[in-house]
């Protein structure tokens, strides 16, 4: 809605209308903040029932580093789309309103994909085929937008939207690559924190190169290089391994899973299920 409606709002507001095209979106932000503030605090919740894990130790896990890189680079792609694609389309000869509609189309296409991709990603045999589809869509979309921006801009933006399905994929992989809730939380914190730092460099670099060269070629070099990095990082991240196990080899006792006395693997399901068994004295397994 924001992408599609901002230019019409600016046109309707007349002189200096672009200010209204921006400030009107403060209203939903205020509503969201108000809703958030109404969420009651839970003072009785304690950390005593949780086991802390050291996030710094995740550097010993190639899978964790791959997921962090994957998250960061796929976010970089999205930030460039949001921050620069509409301006690029305008500079290629399309109107501001049309460029906004195309950016809105990119967002709309991603909505149903976000609902489907997680249920596909949990199936190990589909992870790498999905990755190949996303990479191919990115390459086709970005290349088409670079070489023929006004020939079929709707197609290029749809293809890029398909590639952006990597966001739902990596969020699902974060949960699949850890054995315990504590490790999931640590992996999510590290991958998203450092990932967004990496992602934030994308629009900045595009702007620097655009200002230095007067061309958008640098933008496409950045995003297509990012797609190559996505392919490598995604291939590593889709290996059927657990971050806990990789870190444990370098830091014994790092995670709760490493301190379990036994781990029983259950076959017959798409995603391996683990039952962590512990005994207290002579009591039966729990």
Secondary structure, 3 states (H helix, E strand, C coil): CHHHHHHHHHHHHCCCHHHHHHHCCHHHHHHHHHHHHCCCCCCCCCHHHCCCCCHHHHHHCHHHHHHHHHHHHHHHHHHHHHHHHHHHHHHCCCCHHHHHHHHHHHHHHHHHHHHHHHHHHCCHHHHHHHHHHHHHHHHHHHHHHHHCCCCCHHHHHHHHHHHCCHHHHHHHHHHHCCCCHHHHHHHHHHHHHHHHHHHHHHHHHHHHHHHHHCCCHHHHHHHHHHHHHHHHHHHHHCCCCCHHHHHHHHCCCCCHHHHCCEEEEECCCCCCEEEEECCCCCCCCC
